[in-house]
Amino acid sequence: MAGANNIEVRVENLLARFTPTPRVDLEEAVERLGGVVNGDVIIKMLDRPRATLIIDSEGRIVVHGTHRIEAARAAAKEMLLRMGRDDSGLVTELGPIVASFDFGEPIPIENVRMNLGSGTSSIDERLGCLRLNDTRHDLELLIWPTGRTVALNARHPNMVAMSAVHWKSKFADKKSFKV
């Protein structure tokens, strides 16, 4: 998905939860699907569509590892079909997404950090990136010196694109790109 200033946002992962009626019985999920018990949840890996399904203690299906909501729904539907059920009445809840983009130029993260102050950002020594808390777009950006950026806890790719354009402009205004 390309935003303004030609910043292309790629959804890396989305989290979706589906609530079927009636809810999934955990014992049945183990018996009929070969799900693996892990604490109070059941985990089932699917190859087609490729996804990890987690059936929580309340019988809801959490789908992890897909890039599009259509793929997540197909995974939940596949699981229900394998249990001899249909997907009618399936309620969908979208969780946060992980997306990435590139600013298209190196980012001197130490300069950005100094310009923004400690309330908004911090250097993550373990990852070698700047962690920027974007309260305006309600997400967190991990920015590497190469310009590569990962957005965490985003609600929509458009918000990530808006954040990218906003911060690129803000960095340029503050002359943070100057090495």
VODORO-613524 format. One line per field, with one value per atom (N, C-alpha, C, O): residue number from 1; atom name; x, y, z. Coordinates in Angstrom, 3 decimals. Layout:
% VODORO-613524
i <- c(NUM;...)
at <- c(CA;...)
u <- c(X;...)
v <- c(Y;...)
w <- c(Z;...)
This chain:
% VODORO-613524
i <- c(1;1;1;1;2;2;2;2;3;3;3;3;4;4;4;4;5;5;5;5;6;6;6;6;7;7;7;7;8;8;8;8;9;9;9;9;10;10;10;10;11;11;11;11;12;12;12;12;13;13;13;13;14;14;14;14;15;15;15;15;16;16;16;16;17;17;17;17;18;18;18;18;19;19;19;19;20;20;20;20;21;21;21;21;22;22;22;22;23;23;23;23;24;24;24;24;25;25;25;25;26;26;26;26;27;27;27;27;28;28;28;28;29;29;29;29;30;30;30;30;31;31;31;31;32;32;32;32;33;33;33;33;34;34;34;34;35;35;35;35;36;36;36;36;37;37;37;37;38;38;38;38;39;39;39;39;40;40;40;40;41;41;41;41;42;42;42;42;43;43;43;43;44;44;44;44;45;45;45;45;46;46;46;46;47;47;47;47;48;48;48;48;49;49;49;49;50;50;50;50;51;51;51;51;52;52;52;52;53;53;53;53;54;54;54;54;55;55;55;55;56;56;56;56;57;57;57;57;58;58;58;58;59;59;59;59;60;60;60;60;61;61;61;61;62;62;62;62;63;63;63;63;64;64;64;64;65;65;65;65;66;66;66;66;67;67;67;67;68;68;68;68;69;69;69;69;70;70;70;70;71;71;71;71;72;72;72;72;73;73;73;73;74;74;74;74;75;75;75;75;76;76;76;76;77;77;77;77;78;78;78;78;79;79;79;79;80;80;80;80;81;81;81;81;82;82;82;82;83;83;83;83;84;84;84;84;85;85;85;85;86;86;86;86;87;87;87;87;88;88;88;88;89;89;89;89;90;90;90;90;91;91;91;91;92;92;92;92;93;93;93;93;94;94;94;94;95;95;95;95;96;96;96;96;97;97;97;97;98;98;98;98;99;99;99;99;100;100;100;100;101;101;101;101;102;102;102;102;103;103;103;103;104;104;104;104;105;105;105;105;106;106;106;106;107;107;107;107;108;108;108;108;109;109;109;109;110;110;110;110;111;111;111;111;112;112;112;112;113;113;113;113;114;114;114;114;115;115;115;115;116;116;116;116;117;117;117;117;118;118;118;118;119;119;119;119;120;120;120;120;121;121;121;121;122;122;122;122;123;123;123;123;124;124;124;124;125;125;125;125;126;126;126;126;127;127;127;127;128;128;128;128;129;129;129;129;130;130;130;130;131;131;131;131;132;132;132;132;133;133;133;133;134;134;134;134;135;135;135;135;136;136;136;136;137;137;137;137;138;138;138;138;139;139;139;139;140;140;140;140;141;141;141;141;142;142;142;142;143;143;143;143;144;144;144;144;145;145;145;145;146;146;146;146;147;147;147;147;148;148;148;148;149;149;149;149;150;150;150;150;151;151;151;151;152;152;152;152;153;153;153;153;154;154;154;154;155;155;155;155;156;156;156;156;157;157;157;157;158;158;158;158;159;159;159;159;160;160;160;160;161;161;161;161;162;162;162;162;163;163;163;163;164;164;164;164;165;165;165;165;166;166;166;166;167;167;167;167;168;168;168;168;169;169;169;169;170;170;170;170;171;171;171;171;172;172;172;172;173;173;173;173;174;174;174;174;175;175;175;175;176;176;176;176;177;177;177;177;178;178;178;178;179;179;179;179)
at <- c(N;CA;C;O;N;CA;C;O;N;CA;C;O;N;CA;C;O;N;CA;C;O;N;CA;C;O;N;CA;C;O;N;CA;C;O;N;CA;C;O;N;CA;C;O;N;CA;C;O;N;CA;C;O;N;CA;C;O;N;CA;C;O;N;CA;C;O;N;CA;C;O;N;CA;C;O;N;CA;C;O;N;CA;C;O;N;CA;C;O;N;CA;C;O;N;CA;C;O;N;CA;C;O;N;CA;C;O;N;CA;C;O;N;CA;C;O;N;CA;C;O;N;CA;C;O;N;CA;C;O;N;CA;C;O;N;CA;C;O;N;CA;C;O;N;CA;C;O;N;CA;C;O;N;CA;C;O;N;CA;C;O;N;CA;C;O;N;CA;C;O;N;CA;C;O;N;CA;C;O;N;CA;C;O;N;CA;C;O;N;CA;C;O;N;CA;C;O;N;CA;C;O;N;CA;C;O;N;CA;C;O;N;CA;C;O;N;CA;C;O;N;CA;C;O;N;CA;C;O;N;CA;C;O;N;CA;C;O;N;CA;C;O;N;CA;C;O;N;CA;C;O;N;CA;C;O;N;CA;C;O;N;CA;C;O;N;CA;C;O;N;CA;C;O;N;CA;C;O;N;CA;C;O;N;CA;C;O;N;CA;C;O;N;CA;C;O;N;CA;C;O;N;CA;C;O;N;CA;C;O;N;CA;C;O;N;CA;C;O;N;CA;C;O;N;CA;C;O;N;CA;C;O;N;CA;C;O;N;CA;C;O;N;CA;C;O;N;CA;C;O;N;CA;C;O;N;CA;C;O;N;CA;C;O;N;CA;C;O;N;CA;C;O;N;CA;C;O;N;CA;C;O;N;CA;C;O;N;CA;C;O;N;CA;C;O;N;CA;C;O;N;CA;C;O;N;CA;C;O;N;CA;C;O;N;CA;C;O;N;CA;C;O;N;CA;C;O;N;CA;C;O;N;CA;C;O;N;CA;C;O;N;CA;C;O;N;CA;C;O;N;CA;C;O;N;CA;C;O;N;CA;C;O;N;CA;C;O;N;CA;C;O;N;CA;C;O;N;CA;C;O;N;CA;C;O;N;CA;C;O;N;CA;C;O;N;CA;C;O;N;CA;C;O;N;CA;C;O;N;CA;C;O;N;CA;C;O;N;CA;C;O;N;CA;C;O;N;CA;C;O;N;CA;C;O;N;CA;C;O;N;CA;C;O;N;CA;C;O;N;CA;C;O;N;CA;C;O;N;CA;C;O;N;CA;C;O;N;CA;C;O;N;CA;C;O;N;CA;C;O;N;CA;C;O;N;CA;C;O;N;CA;C;O;N;CA;C;O;N;CA;C;O;N;CA;C;O;N;CA;C;O;N;CA;C;O;N;CA;C;O;N;CA;C;O;N;CA;C;O;N;CA;C;O;N;CA;C;O;N;CA;C;O;N;CA;C;O;N;CA;C;O;N;CA;C;O;N;CA;C;O;N;CA;C;O;N;CA;C;O;N;CA;C;O;N;CA;C;O;N;CA;C;O;N;CA;C;O;N;CA;C;O;N;CA;C;O;N;CA;C;O;N;CA;C;O;N;CA;C;O;N;CA;C;O;N;CA;C;O;N;CA;C;O;N;CA;C;O;N;CA;C;O;N;CA;C;O;N;CA;C;O;N;CA;C;O;N;CA;C;O;N;CA;C;O;N;CA;C;O;N;CA;C;O;N;CA;C;O;N;CA;C;O;N;CA;C;O;N;CA;C;O;N;CA;C;O;N;CA;C;O;N;CA;C;O;N;CA;C;O;N;CA;C;O)
u <- c(0.857;0.000;0.910;1.686;0.836;1.679;0.956;-0.215;1.676;1.127;1.689;2.308;1.470;2.022;3.541;4.094;4.207;5.663;6.231;7.387;5.424;5.851;6.390;7.307;5.856;6.227;5.267;4.054;5.829;5.014;4.948;5.978;3.747;3.518;3.145;2.279;3.814;3.540;3.053;3.724;1.900;1.403;2.170;2.140;2.851;3.647;2.839;3.009;1.959;1.177;-0.044;0.021;-1.147;-2.324;-2.860;-2.633;-3.565;-4.154;-5.662;-6.173;-6.365;-7.826;-8.398;-7.845;-9.513;-10.193;-11.596;-12.301;-11.986;-13.299;-14.060;-13.524;-15.310;-16.153;-17.268;-18.179;-17.192;-18.261;-19.418;-19.269;-20.574;-21.739;-22.175;-22.523;-22.174;-21.669;-20.138;-19.482;-19.594;-18.143;-17.482;-18.127;-16.197;-15.459;-15.206;-14.772;-15.481;-15.191;-13.715;-13.270;-12.961;-11.520;-11.171;-10.254;-11.887;-11.617;-11.867;-11.107;-12.931;-13.248;-12.158;-11.803;-11.628;-10.565;-9.318;-8.631;-9.029;-7.872;-8.150;-7.303;-9.328;-9.670;-9.818;-9.255;-10.563;-10.890;-9.847;-9.711;-9.102;-8.134;-6.687;-5.787;-6.471;-5.094;-4.413;-3.194;-5.214;-4.653;-3.805;-3.998;-2.870;-1.950;-2.347;-2.537;-2.469;-2.809;-1.572;-0.491;-1.749;-0.665;-1.288;-1.843;-1.189;-1.851;-3.350;-3.893;-4.028;-5.486;-5.946;-7.093;-5.057;-5.416;-5.024;-4.241;-5.593;-5.259;-4.614;-5.109;-3.511;-2.807;-2.875;-2.639;-3.201;-3.261;-2.605;-2.984;-1.630;-0.974;-1.701;-2.003;-1.978;-2.571;-1.557;-0.812;-1.543;-0.681;-1.401;-0.794;-2.719;-3.504;-4.831;-5.655;-5.067;-4.086;-3.081;-3.395;-1.889;-0.836;-1.175;-1.278;-1.343;-1.702;-1.540;-1.521;-1.426;-1.448;-2.777;-3.140;-3.499;-4.794;-4.642;-4.036;-5.189;-5.199;-6.654;-7.364;-7.083;-8.449;-8.342;-7.748;-8.928;-8.782;-9.764;-10.601;-9.644;-10.462;-11.953;-12.785;-12.293;-13.702;-14.230;-15.355;-13.414;-13.864;-13.795;-14.422;-13.041;-12.846;-11.591;-10.691;-11.529;-10.412;-9.586;-10.085;-8.327;-7.411;-6.523;-5.904;-6.459;-5.643;-4.450;-4.592;-3.270;-2.009;-1.208;-1.249;-0.485;0.434;-0.079;0.508;-1.156;-1.655;-1.412;-1.113;-1.541;-1.309;-2.604;-2.630;-3.672;-4.948;-6.077;-6.013;-7.102;-8.233;-8.938;-9.470;-8.940;-9.576;-8.883;-9.544;-7.558;-6.807;-7.069;-7.174;-7.174;-7.455;-8.837;-9.004;-9.818;-11.171;-11.192;-11.882;-10.444;-10.373;-9.778;-10.204;-8.797;-8.186;-9.199;-9.300;-9.941;-10.960;-12.046;-12.506;-12.444;-13.468;-12.968;-13.713;-11.719;-11.140;-11.167;-11.504;-10.817;-10.834;-12.249;-12.455;-13.217;-14.602;-15.096;-15.786;-14.747;-15.150;-14.561;-15.236;-13.315;-12.681;-13.381;-13.290;-14.077;-14.837;-16.282;-17.083;-16.624;-17.981;-18.966;-20.173;-18.443;-19.301;-19.163;-18.200;-20.135;-20.005;-19.617;-19.523;-19.396;-18.929;-20.041;-19.764;-21.290;-22.382;-22.410;-22.251;-22.608;-22.659;-21.293;-21.203;-20.236;-18.885;-18.647;-18.744;-18.338;-18.106;-16.599;-15.810;-16.207;-14.796;-14.387;-15.092;-13.235;-12.621;-11.191;-10.446;-10.818;-9.458;-8.581;-8.963;-7.412;-6.421;-5.392;-5.601;-4.286;-3.257;-2.548;-2.524;-1.974;-1.173;0.276;0.579;1.148;2.560;2.797;2.498;3.334;3.581;4.990;5.614;5.486;6.826;6.832;5.969;7.818;8.040;9.478;10.200;9.879;11.231;11.125;10.411;11.848;11.841;12.535;12.368;13.307;13.952;15.286;15.887;15.741;17.047;17.493;16.672;18.812;19.304;18.726;18.489;18.509;17.988;19.037;19.325;19.604;20.550;19.766;19.386;19.532;18.622;19.072;18.232;20.362;20.835;20.406;19.985;20.507;20.070;18.564;18.102;17.814;16.360;16.036;15.195;16.711;16.485;16.735;15.932;17.836;18.156;17.113;16.730;16.654;15.667;14.290;13.557;13.944;12.604;12.522;11.460;13.613;13.591;13.222;12.820;13.361;13.198;11.746;11.482;10.801;9.402;8.791;7.824;9.332;8.748;9.517;8.942;10.825;11.639;12.736;13.081;13.271;14.405;15.191;14.645;16.472;17.290;17.171;17.368;16.852;16.803;18.149;18.384;19.030;20.390;20.368;21.187;19.444;19.368;19.050;19.644;18.111;17.715;18.510;18.525;19.171;19.924;19.032;19.326;17.934;16.982;16.467;16.722;15.740;15.049;13.618;12.950;13.141;11.735;11.029;11.354;10.071;9.359;7.895;7.221;7.401;6.004;5.194;5.259;4.439;3.643;2.225;1.353;2.008;0.687;-0.347;-1.544;0.118;-0.803;-1.521;-2.712;-0.783;-1.353;-1.563;-1.946;-1.311;-1.549;-0.818;-1.421;0.510;1.334;2.772;3.111;3.603;5.014;5.830;5.550;6.842;7.727;9.089;9.634;9.630;11.009;11.758;11.516;12.677;13.353;14.838;15.527;15.324;16.733;17.481;16.872;18.793;19.584;19.495;19.732;19.161;19.022;17.763;17.621;16.845;15.550;14.440;13.264;14.802;13.797;13.047;13.657;11.730;10.901;9.821;9.243;9.565;8.489;7.515;7.914;6.241;5.182;4.505;4.077;4.415;3.781;2.459;2.289;1.543;0.248;-0.588;-1.372;-0.430;-1.221;-2.604;-2.778;-3.566;-4.928;-5.248;-6.160;-4.506;-4.785;-3.543;-2.824;-3.277;-2.108;-2.140;-1.087;-3.333;-3.415;-2.870;-2.261;-3.090;-2.538;-1.018;-0.345;-0.474;0.980;1.521;2.545;0.845;1.276;1.213;2.114;0.141;0.021;1.135;1.691;1.457;2.534;3.866;4.654;4.120;5.375;5.551;6.624;4.506;4.568;4.762;5.563;4.029;4.137;5.558;6.124;6.138;7.465;8.550;9.530;8.400;9.401;9.425;10.494;8.256;8.159;8.729;9.464;8.386;8.861;10.382;11.037;10.952;12.406;13.071;14.094;12.486;13.056;12.975;13.916;11.836;11.684;12.707;13.223;13.002;13.952;15.383;16.313;15.542;16.848;17.489;18.712;16.668;17.158;17.850;18.637;17.564;18.187;19.647;20.395;20.055;21.454;22.368;22.197;23.325;24.266;25.405;26.298)
v <- c(-1.155;0.000;1.226;1.406;2.054;3.240;4.436;4.678;5.180;6.390;7.596;7.461;8.773;9.989;9.911;9.152;10.684;10.698;9.329;9.034;8.493;7.185;6.266;5.485;6.343;5.415;4.237;4.393;3.064;1.868;1.108;0.732;0.888;0.179;-1.261;-1.529;-2.175;-3.609;-4.176;-4.025;-4.820;-5.494;-6.806;-7.649;-6.963;-8.167;-9.229;-10.424;-8.787;-9.727;-9.014;-7.840;-9.724;-9.187;-10.240;-11.436;-9.776;-10.654;-10.479;-9.359;-11.594;-11.535;-12.601;-13.692;-12.260;-13.227;-13.435;-12.482;-14.700;-15.071;-15.811;-16.704;-15.425;-16.083;-16.814;-16.187;-18.156;-18.927;-19.176;-19.080;-19.497;-19.870;-21.249;-21.406;-22.250;-22.223;-22.163;-22.384;-21.857;-21.750;-23.114;-24.154;-23.095;-24.337;-25.047;-24.432;-26.332;-27.156;-27.559;-28.107;-27.288;-27.525;-29.005;-29.343;-29.875;-31.315;-31.786;-32.591;-31.284;-31.654;-31.153;-31.841;-29.962;-29.421;-30.296;-30.474;-30.834;-31.733;-33.041;-33.520;-33.611;-34.899;-34.830;-35.661;-33.856;-33.809;-33.106;-33.411;-32.165;-31.396;-31.777;-31.430;-32.492;-32.776;-31.556;-31.403;-30.691;-29.512;-29.900;-30.959;-29.039;-29.297;-28.431;-27.223;-29.063;-28.337;-27.595;-28.171;-26.313;-25.498;-24.606;-23.550;-25.043;-24.310;-24.421;-25.523;-23.274;-23.301;-22.971;-22.572;-23.136;-22.924;-24.147;-24.993;-24.210;-25.250;-24.553;-23.530;-25.110;-24.520;-25.498;-26.695;-24.968;-25.778;-24.991;-23.852;-25.597;-24.983;-25.450;-26.635;-24.520;-24.855;-24.566;-23.587;-25.436;-25.199;-24.381;-23.540;-24.635;-23.924;-23.514;-24.377;-22.253;-21.179;-21.265;-21.772;-20.773;-20.845;-19.894;-18.681;-20.464;-19.659;-20.494;-21.724;-19.812;-20.459;-20.112;-18.941;-21.140;-20.949;-21.237;-22.233;-20.371;-20.562;-20.533;-19.554;-21.604;-21.661;-21.370;-22.138;-20.243;-19.832;-20.585;-21.350;-20.356;-21.086;-20.794;-21.537;-19.708;-19.369;-19.891;-19.574;-20.700;-21.287;-20.353;-20.610;-19.271;-18.348;-18.745;-19.374;-18.381;-18.737;-17.480;-16.518;-17.493;-16.393;-16.850;-17.912;-16.053;-16.392;-15.454;-14.232;-16.055;-15.323;-15.758;-16.925;-14.831;-15.201;-14.952;-15.440;-14.206;-13.883;-12.407;-11.623;-12.040;-10.664;-9.926;-8.697;-10.689;-10.080;-10.717;-11.889;-9.926;-10.423;-11.572;-12.480;-11.530;-12.601;-13.934;-14.967;-13.918;-15.146;-15.633;-16.837;-14.701;-15.074;-15.731;-16.752;-15.138;-15.712;-17.081;-17.991;-17.229;-18.528;-19.590;-20.745;-19.201;-20.146;-20.577;-21.762;-19.624;-19.957;-20.839;-21.799;-20.504;-21.290;-22.713;-23.676;-22.848;-24.170;-25.016;-26.199;-24.418;-25.145;-25.616;-26.764;-24.712;-25.081;-26.180;-27.102;-26.087;-27.114;-28.477;-29.500;-28.490;-29.746;-30.348;-31.548;-29.493;-29.975;-30.282;-30.625;-30.160;-30.460;-29.337;-29.566;-28.106;-26.949;-25.926;-25.954;-25.029;-23.942;-22.655;-22.616;-21.614;-20.347;-19.310;-18.125;-19.742;-18.772;-18.234;-18.984;-16.963;-16.329;-16.064;-15.706;-16.235;-16.016;-14.523;-13.755;-14.107;-12.703;-12.444;-13.204;-11.366;-11.040;-9.823;-8.814;-9.932;-8.796;-8.672;-9.651;-7.467;-7.241;-6.736;-5.844;-7.315;-6.866;-6.005;-5.578;-5.747;-4.901;-5.578;-6.804;-4.756;-5.265;-4.851;-3.900;-5.590;-5.220;-4.899;-5.709;-3.713;-3.288;-2.732;-2.412;-2.621;-2.068;-1.113;-1.172;-0.240;0.677;1.162;0.882;1.884;2.433;3.920;4.336;4.733;6.181;6.563;7.683;5.647;5.921;6.633;7.024;6.798;7.415;7.043;6.699;7.116;6.804;7.772;8.944;7.261;8.072;8.080;7.033;9.237;9.307;9.264;10.300;8.047;7.863;8.600;9.011;8.771;9.523;10.989;11.580;11.575;12.969;13.099;14.030;12.154;12.173;12.088;12.829;11.178;10.992;12.291;12.672;12.974;14.234;15.305;16.066;15.371;16.380;16.137;17.083;14.880;14.554;14.567;14.842;14.278;14.215;12.838;11.971;12.642;11.310;10.882;9.688;11.805;11.421;10.702;9.957;10.906;10.359;9.170;8.309;9.115;8.097;7.588;8.215;6.427;5.843;4.983;4.491;4.807;3.927;2.515;2.305;1.563;0.158;-0.443;-0.781;-0.575;-1.076;-2.513;-2.889;-3.305;-4.718;-4.870;-5.699;-4.064;-4.140;-3.195;-3.363;-2.202;-1.229;-0.262;0.121;0.135;1.028;2.079;2.020;3.032;4.045;3.565;3.182;3.582;3.286;4.618;5.402;4.864;6.138;5.880;5.138;6.482;6.345;7.415;8.597;6.989;7.903;7.974;7.191;8.921;9.044;9.613;9.365;10.367;10.960;9.871;9.987;8.810;7.742;6.454;5.425;6.519;5.414;4.130;3.066;4.267;3.123;3.381;4.487;2.373;2.513;2.215;1.254;3.042;2.841;2.389;2.951;1.381;0.959;1.395;0.874;2.359;2.960;2.600;2.899;1.957;1.602;2.684;3.419;2.787;3.812;3.744;4.747;2.592;2.446;3.119;3.308;3.484;4.035;3.011;3.360;1.735;0.674;0.845;1.091;0.716;0.972;-0.094;-0.541;-0.488;-1.428;-0.708;-0.112;-0.768;-0.178;-1.289;-2.299;-1.088;-2.066;-1.524;-0.315;-2.417;-2.083;-1.118;-0.345;-1.155;-0.299;-0.916;-2.128;-0.083;-0.575;-0.709;-1.448;-0.001;-0.052;0.402;1.284;-0.183;0.242;1.722;2.345;2.292;3.719;4.587;5.627;4.158;4.909;4.833;5.807;3.687;3.541;4.475;5.128;4.543;5.436;6.896;7.681;7.252;8.631;8.942;10.040;7.983;8.155;8.341;9.210;7.540;7.628;9.009;9.605;9.508;10.829;11.911;12.827;11.802;12.782;12.855;13.942;11.695;11.688;12.061;12.706;11.675;12.078;13.598;14.204;14.203;15.665;16.303;17.288;15.735;16.276;16.175;17.114;15.028;14.867;15.901;16.485;16.123;17.096;18.517;19.299;18.844;20.183;20.430;21.540;19.393;19.542;19.287;19.300;19.056;18.769;17.535;17.451;16.594;15.364;14.454;13.591;14.637;13.773;14.146;13.363;15.304;15.722;14.860;14.753;14.254;13.387;14.182;13.624)
w <- c(0.000;0.000;0.000;0.938;-1.003;-1.095;-0.510;-0.799;0.317;0.904;0.171;-0.884;0.738;0.168;0.230;1.025;-0.597;-0.669;-1.037;-0.733;-1.691;-2.169;-1.076;-1.331;0.101;1.163;1.070;1.204;0.839;0.676;1.999;2.560;2.487;3.743;3.427;2.594;4.106;3.921;5.255;6.277;5.247;6.441;6.573;5.677;7.692;7.936;8.661;8.421;9.549;10.338;10.890;11.256;10.947;11.620;12.555;12.378;13.538;14.539;14.467;14.511;14.356;14.292;15.209;15.347;15.830;16.690;16.147;15.814;16.065;15.549;16.641;17.297;16.821;17.811;17.076;16.535;17.058;16.403;17.364;18.582;16.786;17.586;17.128;15.957;17.984;19.352;19.359;18.341;20.535;20.692;20.495;20.629;20.178;19.945;21.276;22.250;21.297;22.465;22.389;21.380;23.451;23.435;23.265;22.516;23.948;23.819;22.397;21.860;21.789;20.406;19.460;18.503;19.722;18.877;18.940;17.935;20.105;20.244;19.498;18.745;19.708;19.106;17.590;16.877;17.093;15.662;14.816;13.631;15.400;14.620;14.896;14.132;15.992;16.367;16.963;16.875;17.569;18.216;19.413;20.009;19.755;20.856;22.044;21.909;23.212;24.431;24.919;25.038;25.198;25.748;26.815;26.512;28.067;29.143;28.989;28.916;28.940;28.804;27.386;27.183;26.405;25.003;24.176;24.608;22.976;22.004;20.814;20.341;20.333;19.193;18.029;18.189;16.860;15.642;14.511;14.239;13.860;12.710;11.454;11.305;10.560;9.264;8.159;8.220;7.148;5.987;4.922;4.260;4.760;3.753;4.339;4.642;4.510;4.402;5.545;6.622;5.306;6.316;7.466;7.278;8.648;9.816;11.070;11.019;12.185;13.485;14.126;14.239;14.544;15.190;16.674;17.069;17.474;18.916;19.353;19.126;19.976;20.487;21.974;22.731;22.383;23.784;24.674;24.195;25.970;26.946;26.804;27.324;26.096;25.885;24.548;24.162;23.828;22.569;21.380;20.352;21.505;20.391;19.621;20.178;18.351;17.484;17.214;16.631;17.638;17.355;16.206;16.280;15.144;13.980;13.945;13.997;13.856;13.847;12.627;12.239;12.026;10.950;9.550;8.584;9.418;8.082;7.784;8.685;6.522;6.094;5.764;5.694;5.563;5.172;5.984;6.355;6.247;7.016;6.284;6.922;4.951;4.179;4.439;4.542;4.544;4.814;6.237;6.476;7.177;8.562;8.654;9.321;7.982;8.008;7.330;7.789;6.247;5.561;6.483;6.460;7.289;8.229;9.296;9.614;9.842;10.846;10.229;10.847;9.012;8.321;8.060;8.245;7.635;7.390;8.657;8.611;9.777;11.041;11.383;11.774;11.229;11.524;10.585;11.020;9.300;8.341;8.715;8.595;9.164;9.583;10.806;11.063;11.546;12.703;12.339;13.209;11.048;10.602;10.853;10.938;10.974;11.250;10.125;9.358;10.038;9.059;9.781;11.008;9.001;9.593;9.709;9.891;9.607;9.733;11.161;12.124;11.277;12.584;13.200;14.374;12.427;12.933;13.122;12.165;14.340;14.662;14.600;15.160;13.915;13.695;14.514;14.545;15.179;15.873;15.358;15.324;14.962;14.489;15.614;16.372;15.709;16.684;15.984;14.849;16.652;16.068;14.897;14.788;14.029;12.922;13.135;13.855;12.489;12.400;10.929;10.053;10.666;9.290;9.193;10.205;7.970;7.783;6.598;5.722;6.596;5.482;5.544;6.501;4.525;4.474;4.191;3.279;4.985;4.765;3.457;2.974;2.885;1.604;1.728;0.727;2.941;3.183;4.592;5.443;4.833;6.183;7.218;6.928;8.416;9.511;10.630;11.208;10.937;12.061;13.377;13.922;13.874;15.000;16.262;17.062;16.449;17.627;17.524;18.519;16.339;16.129;16.360;17.019;15.809;15.982;17.467;17.974;18.155;19.599;20.356;21.208;20.059;20.740;20.434;21.322;19.194;18.805;19.412;19.698;19.604;20.111;21.625;22.183;22.290;23.746;24.237;23.460;25.542;26.123;26.294;26.434;26.289;26.495;25.318;25.483;24.135;22.917;22.369;21.703;22.648;22.008;22.932;23.933;22.560;23.270;22.292;21.304;22.575;21.753;22.323;23.520;21.473;21.863;21.485;20.325;22.472;22.228;21.718;20.879;22.217;21.819;20.335;19.646;19.851;18.439;17.547;16.328;18.143;17.354;16.606;15.474;17.244;16.580;17.555;18.757;17.006;17.794;17.999;17.038;19.242;19.534;19.694;20.586;18.833;18.837;19.163;18.448;20.229;20.623;19.889;20.226;18.894;18.081;18.656;18.279;19.572;20.203;19.236;19.378;18.266;17.278;16.468;16.181;16.101;15.280;16.078;15.521;17.379;18.304;17.893;17.748;17.708;17.380;17.817;18.236;17.719;18.051;16.801;16.084;16.543;15.401;15.894;16.844;15.250;15.452;14.207;13.118;14.363;13.212;13.256;14.231;12.195;12.094;11.320;10.543;11.524;10.833;9.305;8.631;8.759;7.305;6.773;5.565;7.675;7.269;7.315;7.207;7.474;7.573;8.885;9.926;8.837;10.012;10.141;9.151;11.378;11.683;12.604;13.604;12.257;13.077;13.873;13.313;15.181;16.069;16.592;16.750;16.855;17.462;16.630;17.180;15.336;14.453;14.247;14.371;13.936;13.695;12.208;11.837;11.356;9.920;9.157;9.628;7.988;7.200;6.826;6.688;6.661;6.330;7.463;7.213;8.710;9.844;9.836;10.173;9.455;9.363;8.281;8.484;7.137;6.055;6.499;6.206;7.207;7.697;8.697;8.688;9.553;10.516;9.800;10.173;8.785;8.029;7.406;7.495;6.785;6.153;7.212;7.031;8.310;9.395;9.937;10.059;10.263;10.881;9.885;10.258;8.641;7.645;7.533;7.464;7.516;7.454;8.714;8.644;9.864;11.134;11.237;11.691;10.812;10.840;9.932;10.291;8.762;7.824;8.393;8.260;9.031;9.630;10.716;10.853;11.493;12.586;12.140;12.946;10.846;10.260;10.898;11.011;11.306;11.925;10.918;11.307;9.611;8.618;8.384;7.799;8.823;8.623;9.458;10.673;8.820;9.542;10.089;10.727)
